[in-house]
Amino acid sequence: MARSKTRLLKVSDDCRYVHVQIEQDNGDIIQGRYSLFCWDKPPQDVLDSMEAAVKSGPVGIIGPMDPNKS
């Protein structure tokens, strides 16, 4: 069974979930939501937003993780 058209409809804000639509050769349209494990080749806008998040650094620094250390 060949899939004629696969469309990425939406990516969640945290890039962990995707909503896709698949149109098969016989005209059936299937939609599904999937948990994203990794991108082999992300769409350019998703790649841009991930690179911007990595370059922006942490939102804040709360101090040492171990409360016994100063």
C-alpha positions, 0 to 999 in steps of 0.5 A: 500500500503506497501513501500518496500524500502525508501532511504535517498539520501541527507541531505542539509548542514543546515539539513533543507531539505532531498531528499528521494527515495521510491521504492514501491512493484510494482517497481515504484520509487518515489523521493521527496524533503521535508522540515525537521521539526525534526528528530525522529532518525537521521542518525549517520553522521547527528547526529555527525555533529549536535553535533559538531556544538553545541559543537563548540560554536559561530563563533563570538561575535558582542556585545550587541543586543541592541545598546543603551546598552553598 
